[in-house]
């Protein structure tokens, strides 16, 4: 008996040591989960094993149990849904983080409430600081009306105010801020912008698009500490929402320096792809780096440009006038005056192997960028460039094919569809609205989608974006069956666009975007099964746990987080 036991034990340990030679034990095993892998080779599984920062096995519980060793942390998924971490293809990370601490104006339902909140903040603002942020949305007021400086002057006293409209294409200044910026009745409108004026020609305080720069140039830039605090806050927020990668549009170099600092300290809990603005193209060209250069946590090599403005601010650029403003068809952005300025910058970027991510919203704005992209391809020949159009909101019929032929990625934000869908048709008319946020039409044409939010223009929560893509139910409750329901996606298509689609859009589809052996272990465990619940309830789904590179960075149970 004793001998038998000894023999068995010896055999057991020799098997174990053989296993150890060929297969080290996993650091983490998640079992009893409903895994949706977004990998067509094995779409569903029960368990995942992680070694270091990589996934090493995906399969049934017994398949993966072979990876367990004495030091393996084993998580019981309790039948919950496990997905690849979300990759938000378009965020403004610093302003998102800073905004969590700024005056909250977005859900104000009247001008009075807007004014009251600004006044309250002014009373608590230290001397010398500005009131910024806000993300106000006058379309939620009854009646909707553009705010004017006189409405806030009496409650803001000595505090300069520059509160942004939620789309970032308009800002409202108080009289003090206009004075500091020396914006007067005599200041001409800059190219690509407008100083909104009253009947006498006096600035009302509202500044559109490029005119905002006249004001922002006198706002003191955030200090290093303010920047770092904002980014740290943004990282915590992202982790709590299962967002494990973000593609940061128009970061300043000082933001990239903070990312680099956090990376060195082991505190970067989301993977960042940073795309600075294209006027700075010479910097990246000079270094000689190409697209997606860097480490799994921090990469550069893309450039963000603006073709036009936004629908909300009536600065998106269209072939035909707005349906309710016959003399206005929007504006090209200042970087498009003249168009050859943009073409030259893009040609230079492309010659250096850099990626282009171009904001274009109106049909004529999108078309102008497709024109430039196709000229670049003619000049420099075919290559795997992964050009992107950010937003790609209102498409001309003729451009879907061109979009596909040039293999341009539609980097889209589904939440905008249920938000703008409340009022967009009044500005666009029926025909143009039918090609608005046209996710299904894009897919039918073979165009790849990457999902994101444009945070802080819209909430960072991926569940709201998935809800929007699947239901297209506008926020006002007026389209419960979907606004242009033909354009709805399935939940699986939505998740794919948010994971593999976004990974492809940053040249990282071999590294992340699915739960596949060999890929980075970025995963999220959800409170409900988003694949099977009533789509209306998707927006209520919560994140239970988030892992980045196999490390738990968020745990709703408050069991502590490992942020190394
Ligand atoms: Zn944006």
Boltz pocket constraint, residues with backbone or C-beta under 6 A from the ligand:
constraints:
  - pocket:
      binder: B
      contacts: [[A, 90], [A, 91], [A, 92], [A, 249], [A, 454], [A, 457]]
      max_distance: 6.0
